[in-house]
């Protein structure tokens, strides 16, 4: 079971290349993590989510409740 979530927000602006931003949320609950990520990735055309392991969060030096953008 994952210890957090990583969200990738893709922003498409007309004819320009799309931009992808990453938001890592160190919260186990998917609904809470998604709400936090959506508030950070406002205006994204697409948002993809994937689980993050405890080891990955430790490598990023994130503790419970932290958000890395």
ABEGO torsion letter per residue (X at the ends): XBABBBBBBBBBBEABBBBBBBBBBBBABAAAAAAAAAAAABGBABBBBBBBBAAAAAAAGBBBGBBBX
